[in-house]
Amino acid sequence: MYSAELINEPFGDPGVYVGCKYRRESLLFDLGDLHRLTPRKLLKVGHIFVSHTHMDHFVGFDRLLRLFLGRDKHLYVFGPAGFLSQLEHKLMAYTWNLVENYTNDFTIVATEVTPERMVTKSYECRNAFHSEAIEKNGPFNGTLVETDFFRITTAILDHKIPCLAFCFEERHHFNILKTVLDEMNLPTGAWLMKLKEHLTNGDDDATPVRIWRRDPEGGRQESYRPLGELRGIVKITPGLKIGYVADAVYNEANAAAIVRLVAGADILFIETPFLDEDAETAAKKYHLTARQAGFLARESQVKRIIPFHFSPKYKPTPQALAEEAIRAFNGDI
Ligand SMILES: [Zn+2]
């Protein structure tokens, strides 16, 4: 149901677009150059996760703002320490003397993430984006968002400044097995939604589940069965898991945090700006090498690695970074 793609080619500004086939509910990791995303695609975005505010990760904010202005929409944006102040400076760089008459309710709901706390503030267009009082100030436990469809977790990495890595996890799919339903002589219908709810909540086998159907006379027949007897009707398949690791130095703490965050992911987008032969430069600039990125992907036992954020230095040998990362991922170096 969800799919993920790099916004730009790997030498371009970093960023990933996560789209959903059936619902207008896309996500963005990082806000660099966004011109390759069509307005149609961008307008589906509801949640944005900014790793840090180096320009190549944040310059796209203005394009997004321009596009959403005048629309009824709440945009949820997340970023690291200092994020709220930087967002406010971006918003205050424009003149908003005419917006109080807008009939729509465009609002940016921004959350700043630090090792201890998550602080949320809302910026309403009609209020000239002036920051209201802090809306939420809660402890940070690693989870940024949890909806009925997905969860986003984060790890705070060291890039000489705090830099957030992200993990998108789609919720489990519950597939109803019609043949099993028929064999058990049970009806289809709304009660199956309730059954899925019991499974989502992790209720125990003894939990009574109400099964109802309409009879031909328009009445309702109902019965109860324990949850344990009904589990066979539902086949649970795991949802998609996507990791996004942008800028980080290679050190023990970062490595452990990355592996913990993206363990077992289906796809890992991970930065590979430098070759191993330039490991010294990479360390000085607080970036990974392709070999380190591949090694981390291997340690995390992800299924697939997508290297990105290539340094322009390697433009004459465009394949080299990806090849080194993949060799390390396969355990060949
Ligand atoms: Zn960067």
Residues whose N, C-alpha, C, O or C-beta is under 5 A from the ligand:
A	BS01	ZN	D247
